[in-house]
Amino acid sequence: MTGQSDSEPLESTGAATVSKSVARRLVFMVTHSNAGGAQEIWSNLAEGFQARGDQVTLAALYPSDESRLKTPEGLLWTHMTERRPHSPFELFRLLKNFVSFLARERPDAVITALPAANILAPIAVMLSGVPTKVITSHHSPSETYAPLLNLIDGLAGTLPSVSDIVAVSNTVARSHRKKPAAYRAKLRTILNALPPRIEAKLGMLASERSQKSSRGQIVIAAGRLVPQKNYPTLIRAAEHLDSNIKIKILGAGPDEVELKALAAQLGVQQKVEFVGFHPRDETLALLAEGDVFVQPSLFEGHSLALIEAAQLGLPLVVSDVPVQVEGISGADGQLCGVVVGVLDHEALARELKALLTDASHYSNYAQRAARLGSEATYDRMFTAYSRLLA
């Protein structure tokens, strides 16, 4: 692959080192405004650039069908249409609205996340005739996209308006190696991180955790109730856990009824609690009440929940897929968490029990997680995006 090396993410030396003399018009665009990882990162970055004096719009192609991400004051969502398109006519109207938005606002740059936004932004810029730079980004591997979307993305990324294509991990970047050469030349890796306010909140919660006189038996998972998160494997693992070990799943989503039915079928309702969706600060407090963080996902990008758990010093247990293994690998290559087979619920149960019953084993992986969390700094991420917008 040409462009930024897979093994060398963009370096940053702190947001303060990036000079900016003129306020820019920036649009941080996602496909939909659902409460999710990509939306969280875009909201965080939008807030950061706004604080530096840029005129920032936080936008989505269409509203969320579920829980809309709550954003800071002064950064309300702007949508290109009132609902997700369900016909070619509605898609055409969305694109027309997007083109009109660009012609009216004339942004200096549009920074996109998620496949549909990545595709439509370069096309809308071309149709608008506005000299707007487009930076697209990928938050999960390309093989998780619909084949047609993946194909069109490969073409859209070669358009002249697209200056850079960001991948949030090296594994995600490598997943695009079959795209055209002109596309690959624009690829850059910028690892995710948490904004200063969240880092400070986690630091306070981690300090409170360290003062506890005893450790509990709570396994925490966090994320939408969707197939990607592979929660059936976690629920099946509960069959093999002692009755004093409790699994708490933070999040909501379309698979809730099915997952609760599985827990009932297996007779583990008393061991598995579905906590539901909570605002971010409440979610962090709930996360801090856990003792082990588990993420059995089929795929991720560079999970914010994983970073949050690491900064709290929770031992990490993840699925054995490349992007997850990279997610728990420190800068020195050391694994800072435990890896288990994707569908191996018995092995998952064994690893959870080992962490919760062996104090030295637990302490080892808690220290590794904290070290991993300390490497994910917001300044580095912010500076890397700032350089792309220079």
N, C-alpha and C positions, 0 to 999 in steps of 0.2 A: 504494500500500500504506500502511495506517496502521501505528502502532507505530513502532519504531525505524527511522530513515531508512536506505535502502539504502546511501547514500553516507557514512554516519556510524556506524561500528562503535562499540560501547560503549567509553567511555574508562576507563582505570584509572590510578591514581597510585601503585601499589605496594600489595602485600598488607598491609603494616603499617598502612595508613591505614584499613582496614576494621575497625570495632570489633565485638567479639563478647563478650557478657558471660555467656551461658549455653551450656553444651555442648548440642549438638543431636544428634539421631539422624538420620543421613543414609544413604541407600542410593544408590550409583552402580550403575545397572543397564544392561546391554547385552543384546542378543538371545542371543549365544553367546560363549563365552570364547576364541575363536580369536585367535591372535596377529595383530592388525591395528591400523590407525591409531586407530579409535574406542576400542578396548580400551586402547591405550597411553595415550591422553589421559585416559580415565576412571580408570585406575590412578594416573596422575600426580596428578590432582585429588583422588582419594580419599586418597592419601598426604599431600597438602598439608593437607587439612581435618582429617585425623587428627592431624597434627603440631600443629595449633592447639588440639587438645583435644576435637574433636567425636567422637562415637561413630559410626564409619563402617563400613558393610558394602559390599563389592564383590561384586556379584551378576550372574548371567546367567540367562536363562530355561532354558537347557540347555547342556551341555558342548560343547566343540569336537570336531568330527570329525577335526581335523588337529592342528596344533601349538598347544597351549594356551598363552596368554600367561603368562609367568612374572611373578609379582607380588612386591612387597616382603614381608618377614616381618611377620606380624600383619595381612595383608590377603589371606587366602586366599579363593578363589572360593567363593561360595555359589550353588548351582544350585536352580532351582525344580522340576526333574525330571531324571531320569538320562540322558535322551537326547532328541534332536529329535523332536517329535511327528510321527507318520506316519498318524494317523487322527483323526477328530473326537473319539473317546473319549479319546485321549492328550492332545489339546489341551485338552479339558475338565478332565482331571486336572491338567494344568499350571496352568490358571487357578485351580482349586480350591486347589492348593498355594500359589500366589501370594497368594490372598486370606487363607489361614491364616497365611502368613508375615507379612503386613501386620498382621493382627489380633493376632498374638503380639508382634511387634517394635514396633508403633506408631511408625513413623518420622515425623519432622517433615517430611521431604521425600524424594521419590524423583526422581533425576535420570537420565533415560534417553537411550540412544543406539541407533540402528538401528531400522528400521521396526516390527518385531514388538513390541519392548519399548515403543516409543512408543505403540503402540495398546493393548497389554494393561495397561500400568500405570494409565492413567486408569480403565479398566473395573474393574480389580481394586480400586482405591481406592474407587470408588463402591460396589462390592459389599461391601467390608469394613466400611464405615461409619466408618472411621478418618479424622479430619480431617487428612489428609496432603496437602501441596502437591506437585504434579507439575510438573517442568520437563522437557520433551522436547527432543530436538536432532536436527538433520539434518547428516550428514557427506558427503552427495553429493546431486546435483540430483534433484528429485522424479521426473523422467522416467526415471530409472534404476530406479525401483521397479516392481514388478508393478502393473498398473492397479487391481486390486481392493484391494491394500494401500494404494495411494495414495488411493483413494476413502475407505476406512475411516479412514485417518489424518486426512483432512480433517474427518471427523465427530468422531472421538475428541478432536481438538485443541480442539474447541469446548466440551468438558465443563467444568463449573465448577472441577473439581480442578486443571485445567491452568492454571497461572499465567503461564507463559512458554514460548515455543518458540524455541530457539536455532538459528541457521544459522551454519556455520563460515566462510562467505564471503558476500559480497553477491550473487554469482551464484547460490549455493544458495538464498539468501533469495528472490530474484526468481523462482526456479523454482516457488515456491508461490503465485504471484500469482493463480492461479485458484481457490484454496481459499476457503471462506466468509469473509465480512468479520470475523466473530468470531475466526476462526483467524488471519487476517492481522494483526489488532490486537495479537496476542501475540508476533509475530515480533521477534526481536532478533538482531543479528549480533555474534558474538564470535569473533575470529580465533584459530586454534590457535597454540600455542607449546610450547616444550620445558621440562621441569622444570629447576631449578637444577643438579642433579647432571649431567644430560646436557649442559646449556650449558657447564658447567665442563670436562667431558670433551672436548667439541668444541673448546673454546678451547685446551686442551692439545694436541690433535691438530693443530689449525690452526697453532699455533706450531711444532710439529715439521715440518709440511709446508713452512712458510716458510723453514726452515733447509736444505732440500734444495738441493744444488748444481745439480741438473738435473731436468728434467721428463720424465715417461714418456709412454707412448702408450696409456693404459688408459682405456676408456670404461666407466663404472659405471652400472648400473640396479639398482633395489631395489624389491621388492614381490612379492606372491604371484603364482604362475604361473597366472593366470586371464585370461579374455578381456578384462576391463576394462583390463589393462595394455598390451594391443596389442603384445605382444612379437614376433609374426610380422613386423611392419614393421621392427623393430630388427634381427631376424635377416636379413631381406632386404637391409637396408642394408649388412650385413657383406660382401655380394658385391662392393660397390663401394669397399671400404676396402682400403688397402694391407695387406700381410701382417704388417707390424710393429705394426699397431693391433689391440688385443685388446679384446673386449667381455666384461665379467663381469656376470652377472645374479645378484643376491643374493636368495634366496627359494626357497620350495617351493610346490607346489600341484598341483591336478588336471590341469593342462595340460602337465606336465613331459614325459611320453612323447611327446606330439604335437609339442612345440616342439623336442625333441632330434631327432625324425624329420625335421622341416623343415630343421634345420641340416645333417643328413646328406644330405638330398635336394639341397640347394643347394651342398654341398661346402664348408661354412664351419665344420666342427667345430673346426678348429684356431684359428679366430678368435673363437669364441663359447664361453665357459666358464660352465656352470651351477654356481654355487658352493653352492647349497642354503641351507637355513635355519640361522641361527646366533642365539644370544642377542644381546640388544641391544648390549652393549658390544663384542662381537666384530664385529657388523655395522658399528658405527661405525668400528672400526679398519680393517676392509676397505674401507669407503667412503672413508676418508682416504687409502688407497693409490691411489685413482683419480685421473684427471687431468681428466675431464669427466663431469658427471652428466647422464644422459638419462632423460626420462620421457615416453614416447610415448602415454600413457594416453588411452583414449576418454573417460574422465571421472575426476574426483577430487572432493574436497571442498575441503580446504586441507591438502595433503599434508605429513605430518611428515617424510618422506624428503626432500622438496624443501627444507624448512627446515633440516634437518641438513646437506644438501649446501651450501646457501647459507652457513651458519655456518662451514663448512670452507673457503669461498672457491673452491669448484669452479664453473667456468662451467656454466650451466644451459641445457639444450636441452629444450623441451617441445612438446607437440602444440598445434595451433591450434584449441582449443576455449575458450569463454569462461572457464570456471572455471580453466583452466590459465594463460591470459593474465593473469587477475587474480592468480593465485598468484605470478607473477614480476614483478608491477607494484609498484614502490615507493610510499611514501606520497605522493610528488610526482607519481605517474603514469608515471614513466619505466620502460620495460621493462628489467628487470635480467637478462634471459636471451634466448635465441634461440628463435623460434617457427617451427615447420615444419608443413606439411600433415599431417593425421592419418594418411593412408595413403601419403604420398609418401616411399618409402624412398630414392629417389635423392637428393632434397633433403636428407633426414636425413643421408645419407652425406656430401654436400658440406659441410654445416655442421659436422659432426664433424671432417672433414679440415681445414677452414679454421681451426678453433680449435686443432687439434693441430700445425699447420704454420706458423702466423703468430703470432710471439711477442707482437707489440703487440696483435693482435686478442684473443689469449688473455688477456693482462694486463688489458685493458679489461673483459672480461666476468667475470673473476675478481674484480675490484674491485667491479663492480656486484653480483655475488652476495653478497659479504661485506657490502655496505651493506644489501642486502635482509635478510640474516640478522640483522643488528643491530637491525632494527625489530621482530622477532618476540619479544617479551619475555614471560616467564612471569608476572611481576608484573601486567602488564596483563590477561592472561587470567584469572588467579586472582581479581583484584579484581572483574572483571566478573561472574564466577559468584558471588562472595561477595555482591555487591549483590542479585542475584536471590534469594538465600537469606535475606536480611535480614528 
